[in-house]
Amino acid sequence: MLKSNPASAVAGVAALKAQITAQEVKVGAMRGYLAETAPDFKQALNELANLRAQLDKQANQDKQDATSDKAGQGDYISRYRDFKYHETLFELFARQYELARVDEAREGAVIQVLDAAQPPERKSKPKKAQVAIIATLATGFALLLFVFIRQALRNAGGDQETAGKLAQIKHSWRRALGRA
């Protein structure tokens, strides 16, 4: 067959190799989501075994033809076979890619809405009015405390004994903070 029509023989072998590769990829993907005993998985394995058997049969025929024909066309034929193999493999994978894109587009969004969102019946936290009232009272208390302490310090500055004690406290604070 190689002598009569080398292009079709090489194309046939390349197509078989490409189909085997595509089937191996399919079986590898099926291993991820099917058990070894699943009927689809067993069928894919049988198809792969049949394709390999056909390739072995074709390879044996080619070997017999190659031993009878030693004219130097072996290098051209092997390169042409590789070319056809890669071409067919590309076509098969391109077809699978297009089918996967169509399936993905057909499936649509994977997000599933379980419960529709509804506004709450009553507001929860934070309660703005309560926060504003507490902030106002805390600020007023802090300012009142500041005014009382400032007035007490001014009154203490007029007395010599208290002024000395205050100076001593200031000096101690500065030493503790490392400023003196």
C-alpha positions in Angstrom: 0.0 0.0 0.0 2.9 2.3 0.7 4.2 1.8 -2.8 0.9 2.4 -4.6 -0.4 5.4 -2.5 2.1 6.6 0.1 0.1 9.7 1.0 -3.1 7.9 2.0 -1.2 5.3 3.9 0.8 7.9 5.8 -2.3 9.9 6.4 -4.1 6.8 7.7 -1.3 6.1 10.2 -1.2 9.7 11.3 -4.9 9.8 11.7 -4.8 6.6 13.9 -2.0 8.1 16.0 -4.0 11.3 16.5 -7.2 9.4 17.4 -5.2 7.4 19.9 -3.8 10.6 21.5 -7.2 12.2 21.6 -8.7 9.0 23.1 -5.9 8.9 25.8 -6.7 12.5 26.7 -10.4 11.6 26.9 -9.7 8.6 29.1 -7.4 10.7 31.3 -10.2 13.2 31.8 -12.7 10.5 32.5 -10.5 9.1 35.3 -11.2 12.3 37.2 -14.9 11.9 37.4 -15.8 8.3 36.7 -15.0 5.0 38.5 -12.9 2.3 36.8 -16.1 0.1 36.6 -18.3 2.7 34.9 -19.6 1.5 31.5 -18.6 4.8 29.7 -15.1 4.4 31.1 -14.8 0.8 30.0 -16.1 1.6 26.5 -13.5 4.4 26.2 -10.8 1.9 27.2 -12.0 -0.6 24.7 -12.0 2.0 21.9 -8.4 3.0 22.9 -7.3 -0.7 22.8 -8.9 -1.1 19.4 -7.2 2.0 18.0 -3.8 0.7 19.3 -4.4 -2.7 17.8 -5.2 -1.0 14.4 -2.0 1.1 14.7 0.1 -2.0 15.5 -1.4 -3.8 12.5 -0.7 -0.8 10.3 2.9 -0.5 11.7 3.6 -4.2 11.0 2.4 -3.8 7.4 4.6 -0.7 7.0 7.7 -2.6 8.4 7.1 -5.4 5.9 6.8 -2.9 3.0 9.8 -0.9 4.2 12.0 -4.0 4.3 11.0 -4.8 0.7 11.5 -1.2 -0.4 14.9 0.3 0.4 14.9 3.1 -2.1 15.6 5.9 0.4 12.0 7.2 0.7 11.9 6.2 4.4 13.0 9.5 5.7 10.5 11.4 3.5 7.7 9.0 4.5 8.4 9.2 8.2 8.5 13.0 8.1 5.3 13.1 6.1 3.7 10.7 8.6 4.8 13.0 11.5 3.4 16.0 9.7 0.1 14.3 9.1 0.0 13.0 12.6 0.4 16.5 14.0 -2.1 18.0 11.5 -4.8 15.5 12.4 -4.1 15.8 16.1 -4.5 19.6 15.8 -7.8 19.2 13.9 -9.1 16.8 16.6 -8.1 19.0 19.5 -9.5 22.1 17.7 -12.8 20.2 17.3 -12.8 19.2 21.0 -12.0 22.8 22.0 -14.9 24.2 19.9 -17.3 21.6 21.4 -16.1 22.6 24.9 -16.7 26.3 24.2 -20.2 25.6 22.8 -21.0 23.5 25.9 -19.7 26.2 28.2 -21.8 28.8 26.4 -24.9 26.6 26.5 -24.6 26.0 30.2 -24.6 29.6 31.1 -23.9 30.9 34.6 -22.9 28.3 37.2 -24.2 30.6 40.0 -27.5 29.4 41.5 -29.6 31.7 43.5 -30.9 29.9 46.6 -32.9 32.7 48.3 -33.8 36.0 46.8 -32.6 39.0 48.7 -35.2 40.9 50.8 -35.0 44.1 52.7 -35.0 43.7 56.5 -38.3 44.2 58.4 -36.6 46.5 61.0 -33.2 48.1 61.2 -30.5 46.5 63.2 -27.3 48.2 64.4 -25.8 50.8 64.6 -28.5 53.0 66.0 -27.4 56.4 64.8 -29.4 58.5 67.4 -28.0 56.5 70.3 -24.4 56.8 69.0 -24.9 60.6 68.7 -26.3 61.0 72.2 -23.5 58.9 73.8 -20.8 60.7 71.9 -22.3 64.1 72.9 -22.5 63.1 76.6 -18.9 61.6 76.6 -17.5 64.8 75.0 -19.4 67.0 77.4 -18.1 64.9 80.4 -14.5 65.1 79.0 -14.7 68.9 78.5 -16.2 69.3 82.0 -13.4 67.2 83.5 -10.8 69.3 81.6 -12.2 72.6 82.8 -12.2 71.4 86.5 -8.6 70.1 86.3 -7.4 73.3 84.6 -9.1 75.5 87.2 -7.7 73.3 90.0 -4.2 73.7 88.6 -4.6 77.5 88.3 -5.8 77.8 91.9 -2.9 75.6 93.1 -0.4 77.8 91.3 -1.2 80.7 93.7 -0.1 78.7 96.8 3.7 78.3 97.2 3.5 74.8 98.8 1.2 73.4 96.1 3.2 75.1 93.3 6.4 73.3 94.6 4.6 70.0 94.6 3.2 70.6 91.1 6.7 71.5 89.8 8.1 68.3 91.4 5.4 66.2 89.7 6.1 67.9 86.3 9.8 67.2 86.7 9.1 63.5 87.6 6.8 63.1 84.6 9.4 64.5 82.3 12.1 62.2 83.7 9.7 59.2 83.3 9.0 60.2 79.7 12.7 60.8 79.0 12.4 64.5 78.2 14.4 65.9 81.1 
